Amino acid sequence: MTSLMPGFLATVKPSQRGNRASGGLRFAGSRSAGFRPWLPAVFGFAAAAGFITHGLLPRTLGAWGATEPERSMPLPGDGLIPAPAEVQTMAVTIPAPPEEVWPWLLQMGVDRAGLYSYTWLENGLLHLGVTNADRIHPEWQDLQVGDIIAFTPEGYPGGRSGPRVVDMESCRHLVLDLSPGAPPGTVTGTWQFVLHDAGDAGTRLLLRTRSGPGRPWGLRLMDFVLRPGYLVMDRAMLLGIKKRAGRDAQRKPPPSAQL
């Protein structure tokens, strides 16, 4: 979701971006001397937090729910970035067949059915105005290759933007090009949704995220800083899809009751 932050930063007041307000703290003279003994503890805390959020957390969430075979198997869209710099594969089992999970993917987008993640973060922090749908909308089932799945809506700083659909096969996979700022024809990031029929268990929904070495340095820095947040929101999205599709499957009467 790298296209979110440039727009978000434009909505934040200067004093919130780090400029000292008139009542801001000042460390001078004896006050700064009194602060110095705390510096090792501050740096130690920062180092520990950095290890957790950018070391431990990505290793844990980056493979959340996925088995080793799922993490290593080739998936549709892998060929867009032959030598990725980063790869994460998440997975979740949804108690519904692929044909009942697929419509939830087709209608994604902040100006459509939402992204099924944390609304308090999407609206409270990022001000996206998202309404995460709890039902299938027939009017949003016409997704085609070349369409944009919006991460930011019209009227947002930077305008409506998001990944572009580059490959799709009904009830099987949806591949998105997440390469803002890249030269035309160059793919530096992908979002790959893959549905595997799990028989009586329903559907295994895999989400693979790959980033390539040609990604602009500004986005690479942003990816590094925000990667823990991306992973948390991606996990929430998969669970949101599971909740919605699984609930709909439970509401349907068994085949014997339909005879």
KOLVOVO-261787 format. One line per field, with one value per atom (N, C-alpha, C): y, x, z; atom name. Coordinates in nm, 2 decimals, padded with zeros to 4 digits. Last residue first. Layout:
y	Y;...
x	X;...
z	Z;...
zafi	CA;...
# end
This chain:
y	-02.95;-03.05;-03.04;-02.80;-02.73;-02.82;-02.96;-02.88;-02.80;-03.08;-03.16;-03.08;-02.87;-02.91;-03.00;-02.64;-02.75;-02.80;-02.28;-02.41;-02.52;-02.03;-02.10;-02.24;-01.92;-01.89;-01.97;-02.01;-02.07;-02.04;-01.84;-01.98;-02.05;-01.59;-01.61;-01.76;-01.64;-01.61;-01.64;-01.66;-01.77;-01.76;-01.40;-01.52;-01.64;-01.25;-01.22;-01.34;-01.37;-01.35;-01.33;-01.37;-01.49;-01.48;-01.09;-01.17;-01.30;-01.04;-00.97;-01.04;-01.18;-01.22;-01.16;-01.03;-01.17;-01.22;-00.78;-00.79;-00.94;-00.84;-00.80;-00.81;-00.88;-00.99;-00.96;-00.62;-00.73;-00.85;-00.48;-00.45;-00.56;-00.59;-00.60;-00.57;-00.52;-00.66;-00.68;-00.24;-00.31;-00.45;-00.20;-00.16;-00.23;-00.29;-00.36;-00.32;-00.10;-00.25;-00.32;00.16;00.12;-00.03;00.16;00.23;00.17;00.02;-00.02;00.03;00.18;00.04;-00.01;00.42;00.41;00.27;00.32;00.38;00.37;00.26;00.16;00.20;00.51;00.40;00.29;00.63;00.69;00.59;00.47;00.47;00.53;00.27;00.40;00.40;-00.07;00.02;00.15;-00.27;-00.14;-00.04;-00.50;-00.41;-00.28;-00.55;-00.57;-00.47;-00.73;-00.60;-00.63;-00.90;-00.91;-00.77;-01.09;-00.95;-00.96;-01.31;-01.29;-01.15;-01.47;-01.33;-01.32;-01.73;-01.69;-01.54;-01.91;-01.79;-01.74;-02.21;-02.16;-02.03;-02.29;-02.23;-02.19;-02.58;-02.45;-02.41;-02.83;-02.72;-02.58;-03.00;-02.98;-02.86;-02.84;-02.95;-02.91;-02.62;-02.70;-02.81;-02.45;-02.53;-02.63;-02.15;-02.30;-02.37;-01.84;-01.92;-02.07;-01.56;-01.69;-01.78;-01.24;-01.32;-01.45;-01.05;-01.17;-01.25;-00.75;-00.81;-00.93;-00.63;-00.70;-00.74;-00.40;-00.45;-00.52;-00.31;-00.32;-00.37;-00.34;-00.38;-00.39;-00.12;-00.18;-00.21;00.01;-00.12;-00.19;00.33;00.25;00.11;00.34;00.37;00.28;00.40;00.32;00.36;00.53;00.60;00.52;00.23;00.38;00.44;-00.06;00.01;00.16;-00.31;-00.21;-00.14;-00.49;-00.42;-00.31;-00.79;-00.65;-00.59;-01.07;-01.02;-00.87;-01.33;-01.18;-01.13;-01.66;-01.56;-01.42;-01.81;-01.87;-01.77;-01.70;-01.79;-01.86;-01.61;-01.62;-01.73;-01.46;-01.58;-01.61;-01.19;-01.25;-01.37;-00.93;-01.07;-01.12;-00.67;-00.71;-00.85;-00.39;-00.54;-00.57;-00.17;-00.20;-00.35;00.00;-00.10;-00.13;00.35;00.22;00.12;00.66;00.58;00.45;00.97;00.83;00.75;01.23;01.18;01.03;01.38;01.28;01.21;01.40;01.45;01.34;01.30;01.28;01.34;01.32;01.43;01.41;00.97;01.10;01.21;00.77;00.81;00.94;00.51;00.65;00.69;00.26;00.27;00.41;00.11;00.23;00.21;-00.07;-00.10;00.01;-00.01;00.03;-00.01;-00.22;-00.14;-00.12;-00.41;-00.26;-00.17;-00.65;-00.62;-00.48;-00.56;-00.61;-00.58;-00.61;-00.58;-00.64;-00.61;-00.60;-00.57;-00.60;-00.73;-00.73;-00.40;-00.39;-00.52;-00.46;-00.35;-00.33;-00.65;-00.69;-00.58;-00.68;-00.58;-00.62;-00.88;-00.88;-00.77;-00.72;-00.80;-00.79;-00.54;-00.67;-00.76;-00.31;-00.37;-00.51;-00.05;-00.19;-00.26;00.26;00.18;00.04;00.52;00.38;00.33;00.77;00.76;00.63;00.81;00.76;00.76;00.90;00.98;00.94;00.78;00.81;00.89;00.75;00.80;00.85;00.69;00.77;00.83;00.52;00.65;00.74;00.32;00.37;00.51;00.27;00.31;00.38;00.18;00.29;00.35;-00.03;00.09;00.21;-00.26;-00.18;-00.05;-00.42;-00.41;-00.33;-00.43;-00.53;-00.53;-00.24;-00.33;-00.43;-00.14;-00.12;-00.23;-00.15;-00.23;-00.22;00.15;00.05;-00.03;00.32;00.38;00.28;00.14;00.23;00.30;-00.20;-00.06;00.03;-00.50;-00.43;-00.29;-00.67;-00.54;-00.46;-00.91;-00.83;-00.69;-01.03;-00.97;-00.88;-01.12;-01.03;-00.96;-01.31;-01.18;-01.08;-01.54;-01.45;-01.32;-01.69;-01.60;-01.49;-01.85;-01.76;-01.66;-02.00;-01.91;-01.82;-02.15;-02.04;-01.94;-02.22;-02.25;-02.13;-02.16;-02.13;-02.17;-02.11;-02.21;-02.18;-02.04;-01.98;-02.09;-02.01;-02.11;-02.05;-01.80;-01.83;-01.93;-01.67;-01.76;-01.77;-01.48;-01.51;-01.60;-01.42;-01.50;-01.53;-01.18;-01.23;-01.31;-01.09;-01.17;-01.21;-00.86;-00.90;-00.98;-00.85;-00.82;-00.86;-01.09;-01.00;-00.97;-01.16;-01.16;-01.06;-01.14;-01.26;-01.27;-01.02;-00.98;-01.11;-01.16;-01.01;-00.96;-01.42;-01.39;-01.24;-01.43;-01.44;-01.39;-01.45;-01.32;-01.32;-01.75;-01.66;-01.52;-01.90;-01.85;-01.76;-02.17;-02.06;-02.03;-02.24;-02.27;-02.15;-02.15;-02.17;-02.21;-02.12;-02.00;-02.02;-02.37;-02.25;-02.13;-02.53;-02.55;-02.43;-02.41;-02.40;-02.42;-02.23;-02.35;-02.33;-01.93;-02.00;-02.12;-01.77;-01.87;-01.96;-01.53;-01.57;-01.66;-01.44;-01.58;-01.63;-01.19;-01.20;-01.34;-01.21;-01.18;-01.20;-01.29;-01.36;-01.34;-01.11;-01.26;-01.34;-00.86;-00.90;-01.05;-00.89;-00.88;-00.92;-00.89;-01.01;-01.00;-00.65;-00.78;-00.89;-00.43;-00.45;-00.58;-00.44;-00.40;-00.43;-00.54;-00.60;-00.57;-00.36;-00.50;-00.57;-00.11;-00.14;-00.28;-00.16;-00.14;-00.16;-00.17;-00.28;-00.28;00.09;-00.03;-00.15;00.24;00.26;00.14;00.16;00.13;00.14;00.26;00.12;00.08;00.53;00.46;00.31;00.57;00.61;00.53;00.49;00.41;00.44;00.68;00.54;00.46;00.93;00.89;00.75;01.00;00.91;00.86;01.17;01.04;00.94;01.41;01.32;01.19;01.57;01.47;01.37;01.75;01.66;01.55;01.90;01.82;01.71;02.03;01.92;01.84;02.19;02.09;01.98;02.36;02.25;02.15;02.43;02.45;02.33;02.31;02.40;02.40;02.20;02.15;02.23;02.26;02.31;02.25;02.18;02.16;02.21;02.43;02.30;02.30;02.63;02.58;02.46;02.68;02.78;02.73;02.37;02.47;02.57;02.26;02.29;02.40;02.02;02.16;02.19;01.76;01.78;01.92;01.74;01.67;01.69;01.89;01.75;01.68;02.14;02.12;01.97;02.12;02.13;02.09;01.86;02.00;02.01;01.63;01.66;01.80;01.58;01.62;01.66;01.49;01.62;01.67;01.24;01.34;01.48;01.10;01.13;01.24;01.10;01.17;01.20;00.94;01.07;01.16;00.69;00.78;00.92;00.52;00.59;00.70;00.36;00.49;00.57;00.12;00.23;00.36;-00.12;00.00;00.13
x	-03.35;-03.42;-03.57;-03.22;-03.26;-03.34;-03.12;-03.24;-03.29;-02.90;-03.02;-03.14;-02.72;-02.78;-02.90;-02.78;-02.71;-02.79;-02.83;-02.88;-02.80;-02.60;-02.66;-02.71;-02.46;-02.60;-02.67;-02.20;-02.27;-02.42;-02.12;-02.13;-02.21;-02.12;-02.21;-02.23;-01.90;-02.03;-02.14;-01.69;-01.73;-01.86;-01.68;-01.71;-01.75;-01.62;-01.73;-01.78;-01.39;-01.51;-01.63;-01.21;-01.25;-01.38;-01.18;-01.24;-01.29;-01.05;-01.18;-01.25;-00.82;-00.92;-01.05;-00.70;-00.73;-00.83;-00.68;-00.76;-00.80;-00.50;-00.64;-00.73;-00.28;-00.33;-00.48;-00.24;-00.27;-00.33;-00.19;-00.32;-00.35;00.05;-00.06;-00.19;00.21;00.18;00.07;00.21;00.15;00.12;00.34;00.20;00.14;00.60;00.52;00.37;00.67;00.64;00.57;00.74;00.60;00.57;01.02;00.96;00.82;01.04;01.11;01.04;00.88;00.84;00.91;01.03;00.89;00.85;01.26;01.27;01.13;01.14;01.21;01.22;01.05;00.95;01.01;01.30;01.20;01.10;01.42;01.47;01.38;01.20;01.26;01.30;01.28;01.19;01.26;01.44;01.43;01.33;01.42;01.54;01.53;01.07;01.19;01.30;00.86;00.92;01.05;00.56;00.70;00.74;00.33;00.37;00.52;00.06;00.20;00.23;-00.19;-00.15;00.00;-00.42;-00.28;-00.26;-00.67;-00.64;-00.50;-00.81;-00.69;-00.67;-01.15;-01.05;-00.93;-01.28;-01.32;-01.21;-01.26;-01.22;-01.25;-01.33;-01.43;-01.39;-01.11;-01.21;-01.31;-00.97;-00.92;-01.03;-00.85;-00.96;-00.91;-00.68;-00.67;-00.79;-00.62;-00.72;-00.70;-00.42;-00.43;-00.53;-00.31;-00.41;-00.43;-00.04;-00.08;-00.18;00.11;00.01;-00.05;00.44;00.31;00.24;00.67;00.60;00.47;00.78;00.87;00.80;00.78;00.71;00.80;00.78;00.87;00.78;00.62;00.66;00.75;00.75;00.65;00.71;00.93;00.92;00.82;00.74;00.84;00.82;00.55;00.68;00.78;00.42;00.41;00.54;00.35;00.48;00.46;00.19;00.20;00.34;-00.03;00.10;00.10;-00.19;-00.19;-00.05;-00.38;-00.24;-00.25;-00.57;-00.58;-00.45;-00.70;-00.60;-00.63;-00.95;-00.82;-00.71;-01.20;-01.19;-01.06;-01.08;-01.20;-01.18;-00.77;-00.85;-00.96;-00.57;-00.67;-00.74;-00.33;-00.36;-00.47;-00.32;-00.24;-00.27;-00.47;-00.49;-00.41;-00.27;-00.34;-00.35;-00.30;-00.24;-00.33;-00.38;-00.37;-00.31;-00.56;-00.45;-00.45;-00.70;-00.73;-00.62;-00.48;-00.59;-00.61;-00.30;-00.25;-00.35;-00.53;-00.40;-00.33;-00.85;-00.74;-00.62;-01.03;-01.03;-00.92;-01.08;-01.09;-01.10;-00.89;-01.01;-00.99;-00.64;-00.68;-00.79;-00.65;-00.60;-00.63;-00.85;-00.80;-00.76;-00.74;-00.81;-00.76;-00.79;-00.72;-00.81;-00.78;-00.85;-00.76;-00.63;-00.61;-00.68;-00.88;-00.73;-00.72;-01.17;-01.11;-00.96;-01.47;-01.32;-01.26;-01.74;-01.70;-01.55;-01.88;-01.82;-01.76;-02.03;-01.88;-01.81;-02.29;-02.25;-02.09;-02.33;-02.33;-02.27;-02.17;-02.23;-02.22;-02.20;-02.15;-02.23;-02.15;-02.22;-02.16;-02.02;-02.05;-02.14;-01.76;-01.89;-01.90;-01.62;-01.59;-01.73;-01.58;-01.68;-01.66;-01.34;-01.37;-01.49;-01.20;-01.35;-01.39;-00.94;-00.97;-01.12;-00.77;-00.88;-00.92;-00.57;-00.54;-00.65;-00.68;-00.54;-00.52;-00.95;-00.91;-00.77;-00.97;-01.04;-00.99;-00.78;-00.81;-00.87;-00.81;-00.68;-00.70;-01.07;-01.03;-00.90;-01.08;-01.15;-01.10;-00.86;-00.89;-00.95;-01.00;-00.90;-00.95;-01.14;-01.17;-01.07;-01.13;-01.02;-01.03;-01.42;-01.32;-01.21;-01.59;-01.63;-01.53;-01.50;-01.60;-01.64;-01.30;-01.42;-01.52;-01.10;-01.15;-01.28;-01.14;-01.11;-01.17;-01.29;-01.20;-01.18;-01.45;-01.51;-01.42;-01.31;-01.34;-01.38;-01.30;-01.17;-01.21;-01.55;-01.50;-01.38;-01.58;-01.65;-01.60;-01.42;-01.38;-01.45;-01.56;-01.45;-01.42;-01.72;-01.78;-01.69;-01.55;-01.64;-01.72;-01.40;-01.34;-01.44;-01.63;-01.56;-01.50;-01.54;-01.63;-01.56;-01.38;-01.48;-01.59;-01.05;-01.18;-01.28;-00.73;-00.83;-00.97;-00.47;-00.58;-00.67;-00.13;-00.24;-00.35;00.14;00.04;-00.06;00.46;00.35;00.26;00.69;00.61;00.49;01.01;00.89;00.82;01.23;01.16;01.04;01.35;01.44;01.37;01.32;01.27;01.36;01.37;01.46;01.42;01.14;01.21;01.31;00.84;00.97;01.05;00.66;00.67;00.80;00.65;00.73;00.75;00.45;00.59;00.68;00.20;00.25;00.39;00.10;00.08;00.12;00.38;00.24;00.22;00.57;00.55;00.40;00.63;00.57;00.56;00.71;00.81;00.75;00.49;00.58;00.68;00.37;00.30;00.40;00.56;00.54;00.47;00.53;00.66;00.64;00.21;00.30;00.43;00.10;00.14;00.23;00.04;-00.06;-00.02;00.28;00.16;00.07;00.51;00.48;00.36;00.53;00.55;00.52;00.50;00.38;00.40;00.77;00.66;00.54;00.94;00.97;00.85;00.83;00.82;00.85;00.90;00.76;00.75;01.19;01.10;00.97;01.26;01.33;01.24;01.10;01.16;01.24;01.00;00.91;00.97;01.23;01.09;01.01;01.43;01.45;01.31;01.32;01.35;01.37;01.30;01.18;01.20;01.58;01.49;01.36;01.66;01.71;01.63;01.51;01.48;01.54;01.62;01.48;01.45;01.88;01.86;01.72;01.84;01.89;01.87;01.75;01.66;01.70;01.97;01.84;01.75;02.16;02.18;02.05;02.02;02.04;02.07;02.01;01.90;01.93;02.22;02.23;02.12;02.11;02.22;02.23;01.94;01.88;01.99;02.10;02.02;01.96;02.19;02.29;02.21;01.96;02.01;02.11;01.93;01.83;01.88;02.15;02.15;02.04;02.12;02.20;02.19;01.81;01.92;01.99;01.54;01.65;01.77;01.20;01.34;01.44;00.89;00.99;01.12;00.65;00.72;00.83;00.47;00.48;00.57;00.49;00.53;00.55;00.61;00.51;00.56;00.86;00.83;00.72;00.78;00.81;00.77;00.67;00.80;00.85;00.42;00.53;00.67;00.26;00.25;00.36;00.31;00.35;00.35;00.19;00.33;00.38;-00.07;-00.03;00.12;-00.13;-00.09;-00.04;-00.19;-00.30;-00.26;00.05;00.00;-00.12;00.07;00.16;00.11;-00.12;-00.15;-00.06;00.00;-00.12;-00.15;00.22;00.24;00.12;00.10;00.16;00.19;-00.02;-00.10;-00.03;00.13;00.08;00.00;00.19;00.29;00.23;00.08;00.00;00.09
z	-00.18;-00.27;-00.24;00.00;-00.12;-00.21;00.19;00.23;00.11;00.08;00.10;00.13;00.07;-00.06;-00.03;00.34;00.28;00.16;00.30;00.34;00.28;00.39;00.28;00.33;00.60;00.58;00.48;00.56;00.67;00.66;00.35;00.32;00.43;00.48;00.37;00.34;00.65;00.70;00.60;00.47;00.55;00.61;00.36;00.27;00.35;00.60;00.51;00.43;00.71;00.79;00.70;00.49;00.55;00.63;00.47;00.36;00.41;00.71;00.68;00.57;00.69;00.79;00.76;00.49;00.46;00.56;00.62;00.50;00.48;00.83;00.86;00.74;00.67;00.75;00.79;00.58;00.48;00.56;00.81;00.74;00.64;00.88;00.98;00.90;00.66;00.69;00.78;00.67;00.56;00.59;00.92;00.90;00.79;00.85;00.96;00.95;00.64;00.61;00.72;00.66;00.68;00.66;00.61;00.73;00.76;00.37;00.49;00.61;00.20;00.22;00.35;00.20;00.26;00.29;00.07;00.20;00.27;-00.18;-00.10;00.05;-00.26;-00.23;-00.15;-00.31;-00.21;-00.17;-00.50;-00.37;-00.27;-00.71;-00.67;-00.53;-00.78;-00.71;-00.68;-00.89;-00.96;-00.90;-00.74;-00.72;-00.79;-00.64;-00.72;-00.69;-00.42;-00.47;-00.54;-00.37;-00.42;-00.46;-00.18;-00.21;-00.25;-00.20;-00.21;-00.26;-00.04;-00.09;-00.08;-00.09;-00.07;-00.12;00.04;-00.02;00.01;00.01;00.06;-00.02;00.08;-00.01;00.07;00.21;00.14;00.05;00.32;00.40;00.34;00.11;00.22;00.31;-00.11;-00.09;00.02;-00.16;-00.05;-00.01;-00.44;-00.38;-00.28;-00.40;-00.42;-00.36;-00.53;-00.47;-00.50;-00.49;-00.55;-00.47;-00.55;-00.48;-00.55;-00.53;-00.60;-00.51;-00.61;-00.51;-00.58;-00.68;-00.71;-00.59;-00.81;-00.70;-00.74;-01.04;-00.93;-00.80;-01.38;-01.26;-01.15;-01.65;-01.55;-01.43;-01.83;-01.87;-01.76;-01.75;-01.82;-01.86;-01.43;-01.58;-01.64;-01.13;-01.21;-01.35;-00.97;-01.00;-01.09;-00.83;-00.85;-00.88;-00.87;-00.91;-00.93;-00.85;-00.75;-00.77;-01.03;-01.04;-00.95;-00.93;-00.94;-00.94;-01.01;-01.00;-01.02;-00.90;-00.94;-00.91;-00.97;-00.93;-00.98;-00.96;-00.95;-00.91;-01.03;-00.92;-00.90;-01.35;-01.26;-01.16;-01.36;-01.41;-01.30;-01.45;-01.37;-01.44;-01.45;-01.49;-01.40;-01.38;-01.49;-01.54;-01.23;-01.26;-01.39;-01.04;-01.16;-01.19;-00.72;-00.81;-00.93;-00.71;-00.65;-00.75;-00.68;-00.72;-00.65;-00.72;-00.71;-00.76;-00.58;-00.66;-00.64;-00.44;-00.53;-00.62;-00.17;-00.23;-00.31;-00.29;-00.20;-00.25;-00.50;-00.40;-00.30;-00.52;-00.59;-00.48;-00.28;-00.36;-00.44;-00.28;-00.24;-00.33;-00.38;-00.24;-00.19;-00.62;-00.56;-00.41;-00.88;-00.75;-00.65;-01.22;-01.09;-00.97;-01.51;-01.41;-01.29;-01.65;-01.68;-01.58;-01.66;-01.67;-01.72;-01.47;-01.59;-01.58;-01.27;-01.28;-01.40;-01.22;-01.35;-01.37;-00.98;-01.02;-01.16;-00.87;-00.86;-00.90;-00.88;-00.96;-00.96;-00.68;-00.83;-00.92;-00.39;-00.47;-00.62;-00.11;-00.25;-00.32;00.21;00.12;-00.02;00.37;00.43;00.34;00.29;00.26;00.33;00.45;00.41;00.41;00.34;00.40;00.36;00.39;00.35;00.42;00.40;00.38;00.34;00.46;00.32;00.30;00.67;00.62;00.48;00.81;00.67;00.61;01.07;01.05;00.91;01.04;01.15;01.13;00.81;00.82;00.93;00.85;00.71;00.72;01.12;01.07;00.94;01.15;01.23;01.19;00.97;00.93;01.02;00.87;00.99;00.95;00.59;00.69;00.81;00.35;00.45;00.56;00.16;00.16;00.27;-00.03;00.07;00.06;-00.24;-00.12;-00.01;-00.35;-00.39;-00.26;-00.29;-00.35;-00.39;-00.22;-00.12;-00.16;-00.32;-00.36;-00.26;-00.45;-00.36;-00.41;-00.59;-00.56;-00.46;-00.64;-00.75;-00.71;-00.38;-00.44;-00.55;-00.35;-00.26;-00.30;-00.56;-00.57;-00.47;-00.46;-00.57;-00.58;-00.28;-00.23;-00.33;-00.42;-00.33;-00.26;-00.57;-00.64;-00.55;-00.38;-00.45;-00.52;-00.09;-00.22;-00.29;00.25;00.14;00.01;00.49;00.48;00.38;00.41;00.42;00.40;00.54;00.49;00.52;00.42;00.52;00.46;00.40;00.36;00.47;00.26;00.36;00.31;00.17;00.13;00.26;00.04;00.16;00.10;-00.07;-00.10;00.04;-00.22;-00.10;-00.14;-00.46;-00.34;-00.22;-00.73;-00.63;-00.52;-01.03;-00.92;-00.81;-01.19;-01.19;-01.07;-01.18;-01.11;-01.09;-01.33;-01.35;-01.28;-01.25;-01.36;-01.39;-01.05;-01.01;-01.12;-01.16;-01.13;-01.09;-01.00;-01.11;-01.07;-00.81;-00.82;-00.94;-00.70;-00.80;-00.81;-00.35;-00.48;-00.57;-00.10;-00.20;-00.34;00.06;00.05;-00.07;00.04;-00.02;-00.04;00.18;00.03;-00.03;00.44;00.36;00.21;00.46;00.49;00.41;00.61;00.49;00.53;00.83;00.78;00.67;00.75;00.84;00.77;00.67;00.63;00.70;00.77;00.63;00.58;01.05;00.97;00.82;01.11;01.16;01.07;00.98;00.96;01.01;01.07;00.93;00.90;01.35;01.30;01.16;01.37;01.42;01.35;01.22;01.21;01.25;01.25;01.12;01.11;01.51;01.40;01.27;01.67;01.67;01.55;01.60;01.58;01.57;01.68;01.54;01.51;01.96;01.88;01.73;02.01;02.04;01.96;01.93;01.87;01.89;02.11;01.97;01.89;02.35;02.33;02.18;02.31;02.33;02.31;02.30;02.18;02.19;02.56;02.45;02.32;02.71;02.72;02.61;02.63;02.60;02.61;02.72;02.58;02.55;02.98;02.93;02.79;03.02;03.08;03.03;02.88;02.82;02.89;03.02;02.93;02.89;03.16;03.23;03.15;02.94;03.02;03.10;02.87;02.78;02.85;03.09;03.06;02.97;03.10;03.20;03.16;02.75;02.88;02.97;02.63;02.62;02.76;02.47;02.55;02.53;02.46;02.42;02.52;02.32;02.42;02.37;02.20;02.19;02.30;02.16;02.30;02.30;01.89;01.98;02.12;01.74;01.77;01.87;01.52;01.66;01.67;01.28;01.31;01.45;01.25;01.32;01.34;01.15;01.08;01.14;01.30;01.33;01.25;01.20;01.34;01.37;00.94;00.96;01.10;00.94;00.96;00.98;00.68;00.82;00.83;00.42;00.50;00.64;00.31;00.26;00.35;00.41;00.46;00.42;00.25;00.39;00.45;00.00;00.02;00.16;00.06;00.01;00.03;00.16;00.25;00.19;-00.03;00.07;00.13;-00.20;-00.25;-00.15;-00.08;-00.07;-00.12;00.00;00.00;00.00
zafi	N;CA;C;N;CA;C;N;CA;C;N;CA;C;N;CA;C;N;CA;C;N;CA;C;N;CA;C;N;CA;C;N;CA;C;N;CA;C;N;CA;C;N;CA;C;N;CA;C;N;CA;C;N;CA;C;N;CA;C;N;CA;C;N;CA;C;N;CA;C;N;CA;C;N;CA;C;N;CA;C;N;CA;C;N;CA;C;N;CA;C;N;CA;C;N;CA;C;N;CA;C;N;CA;C;N;CA;C;N;CA;C;N;CA;C;N;CA;C;N;CA;C;N;CA;C;N;CA;C;N;CA;C;N;CA;C;N;CA;C;N;CA;C;N;CA;C;N;CA;C;N;CA;C;N;CA;C;N;CA;C;N;CA;C;N;CA;C;N;CA;C;N;CA;C;N;CA;C;N;CA;C;N;CA;C;N;CA;C;N;CA;C;N;CA;C;N;CA;C;N;CA;C;N;CA;C;N;CA;C;N;CA;C;N;CA;C;N;CA;C;N;CA;C;N;CA;C;N;CA;C;N;CA;C;N;CA;C;N;CA;C;N;CA;C;N;CA;C;N;CA;C;N;CA;C;N;CA;C;N;CA;C;N;CA;C;N;CA;C;N;CA;C;N;CA;C;N;CA;C;N;CA;C;N;CA;C;N;CA;C;N;CA;C;N;CA;C;N;CA;C;N;CA;C;N;CA;C;N;CA;C;N;CA;C;N;CA;C;N;CA;C;N;CA;C;N;CA;C;N;CA;C;N;CA;C;N;CA;C;N;CA;C;N;CA;C;N;CA;C;N;CA;C;N;CA;C;N;CA;C;N;CA;C;N;CA;C;N;CA;C;N;CA;C;N;CA;C;N;CA;C;N;CA;C;N;CA;C;N;CA;C;N;CA;C;N;CA;C;N;CA;C;N;CA;C;N;CA;C;N;CA;C;N;CA;C;N;CA;C;N;CA;C;N;CA;C;N;CA;C;N;CA;C;N;CA;C;N;CA;C;N;CA;C;N;CA;C;N;CA;C;N;CA;C;N;CA;C;N;CA;C;N;CA;C;N;CA;C;N;CA;C;N;CA;C;N;CA;C;N;CA;C;N;CA;C;N;CA;C;N;CA;C;N;CA;C;N;CA;C;N;CA;C;N;CA;C;N;CA;C;N;CA;C;N;CA;C;N;CA;C;N;CA;C;N;CA;C;N;CA;C;N;CA;C;N;CA;C;N;CA;C;N;CA;C;N;CA;C;N;CA;C;N;CA;C;N;CA;C;N;CA;C;N;CA;C;N;CA;C;N;CA;C;N;CA;C;N;CA;C;N;CA;C;N;CA;C;N;CA;C;N;CA;C;N;CA;C;N;CA;C;N;CA;C;N;CA;C;N;CA;C;N;CA;C;N;CA;C;N;CA;C;N;CA;C;N;CA;C;N;CA;C;N;CA;C;N;CA;C;N;CA;C;N;CA;C;N;CA;C;N;CA;C;N;CA;C;N;CA;C;N;CA;C;N;CA;C;N;CA;C;N;CA;C;N;CA;C;N;CA;C;N;CA;C;N;CA;C;N;CA;C;N;CA;C;N;CA;C;N;CA;C;N;CA;C;N;CA;C;N;CA;C;N;CA;C;N;CA;C;N;CA;C;N;CA;C;N;CA;C;N;CA;C;N;CA;C;N;CA;C;N;CA;C;N;CA;C;N;CA;C;N;CA;C;N;CA;C;N;CA;C;N;CA;C;N;CA;C;N;CA;C;N;CA;C;N;CA;C;N;CA;C;N;CA;C;N;CA;C;N;CA;C;N;CA;C;N;CA;C;N;CA;C;N;CA;C;N;CA;C;N;CA;C;N;CA;C;N;CA;C;N;CA;C;N;CA;C;N;CA;C;N;CA;C;N;CA;C;N;CA;C;N;CA;C;N;CA;C;N;CA;C;N;CA;C;N;CA;C;N;CA;C;N;CA;C;N;CA;C;N;CA;C;N;CA;C;N;CA;C;N;CA;C;N;CA;C;N;CA;C;N;CA;C;N;CA;C;N;CA;C;N;CA;C
# end
